[in-house]
Amino acid sequence: MTYDKSQPTTTSLKGINSFEDLEVWQMGKDIVMKIYHLTKDFPKQESFGLTSQMRESALSVPANIAEGFGRYHYMDKAKFYLNARGSLYELKSHLLIAQELGYFNESLPVSTNISKSQSITSLFNMIDNLSLKLNNLITATRKLSKGAQ
């Protein structure tokens, strides 16, 4: 992806026509799917606690990326990308707490051939990778803002 300052009314990302084309949005959506899968067997008493908090923070990541994409001004875009990053860290905190509470100790069904601990490790890696990519997007968006002034 290259940036094009001559198109201030778009995201200025060549080849990106929709928020769905953004790799960070796709990664965020994948994280949401994993979170929903992992939390479906959480204890019932967590339905309005950790389960809903994890799902809300996960959903907030791609939602903020999409909203940022739809904003006109670069600094508005950057603000929503920052919000997405904040929600990502909130999710990571919830995951660490759920892990410490022992909610991921059981294995997933045999048909998946993957343990919950492997899935959690993969999820933490996805979160860290997305965080780096969001940092790059935020930095690039801020640079575009300075160039547009």
N, C-alpha and C positions, 0 to 999 in steps of 0.2 A: 504494500500500500504506500502510495506517495501522497504528499500533501500539496494542495493547489490553492494558493491564497487568492487566486482570481475569482473564486466562487464563494463569496461570503454568505450566500443564502443557503448553501448546502453544508454538509459536514466537512467539506474540503478533503474528502478521502476519495481518491480516484478508484472507481470500480465498486464503490459502496453506495447503493441506492436506497437501502433500508436498514434500520437497526438490526434486522435479522441477518444482514450480511456481515455484521461486526463479529469478529472472532470472540471478543470479550462477552458479547451477549450470548453467543452460542455456548460458551463455557459456563456462563452463569446459569443458563437454562439446564445444562447437563447436571450441574450441582443441585439445582432444585429437584430434578428427577431422582437423584441419589438420596437426597434428604427425605423426600416423601417415602421412598422405598425403605430406608433405614428406620424411620420413625413409626411406621405403621404398626409395629409390634411393641412399641413402648408401653409401659404400664398405663392402665386406664386413668389413674390419678394424675398422670402427666398430660392428659388431653388438653387442659386449659393452662398448662404450665409450660414445661420445657418443650413438649411436642409442638405446641402452637407457636412458641417463641422461635424455635428453630425453623419452622416452616415460613413464618413471617419474615425473618431476617434473610432466609434464602431467596424467597420471592422478591424481596426488595432489591436484590442485586441486579437481575436483568431488567426489572421494572425501572430502576433509576437510570440504567444505561439507555434504555429505550426513550425515557423522557428527556434525558440529556441530548440524545440524537435529534429529537424533535425541536429543540430550542434554537433560536436564531443567533443569539450572541454567544461568542466563544466562552466568555466567563460564566454564562448561565450553563453552558454545556459542561464546563469543568466542575461547577458546583455539584451537578447531578452525578458526574463520574466520581467525585469525592464521596458523595453520599453512598454510592454503590460500594466503594472501597470500605467505608465505615460499616456498612451492613455485612460485608464479607468478614470483617474482623469480629463483629458481634456473633456471627454464625460460628466462627472458629472457637470463640469463647464458650458458646453453648455446647459445641461438640466435645470440647475438653471436659466440661462438667459432666456431660452424659457419659463420657468414657470413664471418668472417675467414679460415677455412680454405678458402673457395671452394666450399663444398658447394651453394650456391644459385645458382651462375653460369649453369647451363644452363637452357634454357627448358623449361617443361612441354609436354606434347604439344599440338600445334596445335589440337586440338579444344577445349581449355580457353580459348583466346584470352586467356591471361593469362601473363605471365612470372613466373618464380620470384621475381624481385626485387619485383614488384608484390604477389605473394602474401605475401612476407616483410614488406613494409611494412604490409600489411593486418593481418598477424598481430601485429606490434609495436603497432599501434593498438588491436587487440582486447585485448592484454595490458594496455596502459596504461588503457584504459577499464574493464576488469574490476578492475584494482587500485583505481581510484577508487571503484567500486561496493562492493568489499569493505571499503574504509576506512569508507564510510558505514554498511555493515551492522555492522561492528565497533563503531563509535561508538554506533549505535542500540542494539545489544545490551548494551553496557556501561551505557548510560543506563537501560535496563530493569532491569539488575542493581541499580543504585543505588536505583531506585524500588521494587524488590521487598523491600528490606531493612527 
